[in-house]
Amino acid sequence: MGKKLSLYFVRHGQTYLNKNLRMQGWADTPLTPEGIEIV
């Protein structure tokens, strides 16, 4: 049998740039209260 492969999918919470439909990725932006909320 071959090697085992594990994949993990992770999604970050909503940020203020996401909320305002702005592109992000160059720097960290603060999470909105909804982005901080644990589901």
N, C-alpha and C positions, 0 to 999 in steps of 0.2 A: 504494500500500500504506500502511497505517496505522502509527502509532508502535509501537515495540517495547516490551514490558513484561517486566521480569524480576522474579520473586518468589523470595525467599530465606526458607527456613524454618529457624529456629534453635531449639534446645532447650537449656536450661541443665542442668547436672548436678544430681544429687540433693543436697538440703540436709537439715539435721537436722530442720527443720520438716516437709518432705515426708515424711521417714522416719517421723515420729511422727504423721502424718495431721493436721497443724495447718495452718490457713490462713496464707498469707504474702502479701506484696506491699507491705507498708508500709515495710519496711526490708530491707536485705541481710542474709542469714544465711549462716553458714559452710557450705561444702560438706563432705559426708562423704568419707571416703577413696574410696568408690565414685564419688562425683560428681567427684572430681578426676582419677580414672583416665581416660587418653586411650584411646579405642577405635580 
